[in-house]
Amino acid sequence: MTDLRAFIAPAPQGWRIEILRKQIRHIYFRVFQDKKLVRVSAPLRVRQAVLDAAIAAKAPWLLKQVHTRKTRPRISTEMQAGDTAWYKGRACPIVYMETSGPGRVVMDPDRRLRVYARPGATPEKKQHLLSQWYRNRLKVEIRLLLDKWEPVIGVTAREFGVKKMKTRWGSCNTRAQRIWLNAALIRLSPCYLEYVLVHELVHLLERGHNPRFYGFMDRFLPGWKRLKDALNQYIL
């Protein structure tokens, strides 16, 4: 970890830069204002000169993020102690019920989430039931969106999945034609799930983030920039 000023001269004092080399194809930047940290994830074999040039090119954006003081809502990956869960952008009260049958989660007409668990079930067990319900609901929503967007974009995802991600809302393996989406998306307004899904499907047409890729995004989802900016207000 190094003083950020070693890479970006006008950076304020106390800010650090951390470079992590991973099995990835592109260079990614994340800014942690609470930690005064810029984290750069880079491919294992990228040359230092290339990495330095990428950081220099990103300097104006990084400085803007460093100097912007704003409170961003946080997406929790755990069930809240206040007995309220977020689903499709709305807060839903959680009601715990005992059952002699299998554990399950049911949303009633009043949008309350009824978590049925055996007597004496631990908080971890209840959390697991809710997490599984979230995943199952998200998979249903993804399937519906794939049926809608694959014919429009002219591509087919051979496989899709849901998992927790710490740094991304989605990813696409273009060779395997496999899409992964962040499990936290089911907690947000459905428009964000649709944006991320379209973004990943467009990668099946264009692998990189370049003018051709953004041209496709403009064509298929004209309001994508607004959705992207709004989604970036959340911290995973």
C-alpha positions, 0 to 999 in steps of 0.5 A: 500500500502506497501514498496516493500522491506517488501516483497522483500529485494533487491527491490529498494527504492521508489517501493511499493506493492499493494495487491487487493483481488477480486472474482478471482481464481488465483494470478496475478502480474502487474508491473507499472514502471511509478508509481513504483508499483507492484500490486498483485490481489489475491482471496478473501479467499487465506491465507496470507501464501499462498500469501506470498509464491507466491510473494516470488516465483515471486520475481526473475521475479518481480525484473527483471521487476523493474530493466528493463527500457524500453519504451513500446508502449501503446494501446489506448482505445480511438480514437486519436485526430490525425485522425488516427486509428489502425486496424489490426496492421496498421495505417488508416487515418480517414475521417469524412463525413456528412450523412443524414442517419444512422451513420456508418464506412466504410473502402475504398480500400485505407484503409481509415476509413470513419466515416459517421455521421449526421451534428453536431455530437459530437466527442463522437458520432463519437467515438461511431461509430468507437468503434462499428465498431471495435467491429463488425469487431473483432467479425467477426474475432473471429468467423472465428478463432473459426471455424478454431481452435475449430476442431483442439483443439477439444473443442467448445466455447458455447459463446464468447464476446468482452469487454474492459479489463484493465488487460487481453487480454482474459479470459475463464469461463471454466464452462460456456465455455464462452470466452471474448476477449479484444476489443483492439486486433482488433487494433493489428496484427491478429497474436496476436488475434489468439494467445489469442484465442488459449490460451483461447480455450486451457483452455477448455482442461486444466483450469490452467497454468501448464505443461499440459496447456503449452504442449497443447500450444506447440502442437497447436501453437508452436510459442506461446511464441514469440507471448506472449513476443511480446504482453506483450510489449504493455500496455493496 
